[in-house]
């Protein structure tokens, strides 16, 4: 495949998932960092940045989940879910769900007068980052990136 062959890159059986996954990962981690900084400094601008990043991360999980299932069906020919593939799928879905839950917590706080965020959200965000990291690590094995030489 030629490195500048756009058609081949866009129509590769797994390329979309591999490319798209970086957006929710980066947006969620950035949102969590902004939220921790907003909690620490009490600056509303950081809280707004956290909210926007968490919203974008949540929305970005939808095409990632779709392309992940399509990659499984096309690239791996729908083979039975087991081992690393099963763990990657479960952790990916759990990560996506947790990203949405964290964003909904922020949305709910924004809609209330005073907008106080519950303190347990910081724990949920930390667990979310850990789940995202673990799912991504396992995805690296599936794509061949993390295979030792």
Secondary structure as GFF3:
##gff-version 3
##sequence-region A 1 149
A	DSSP	alpha_helix	6	11	.	.	.	ID=ss1
A	DSSP	alpha_helix	15	41	.	.	.	ID=ss2
A	DSSP	alpha_helix	44	74	.	.	.	ID=ss3
A	DSSP	alpha_helix	83	111	.	.	.	ID=ss4
A	DSSP	alpha_helix	120	143	.	.	.	ID=ss5
###
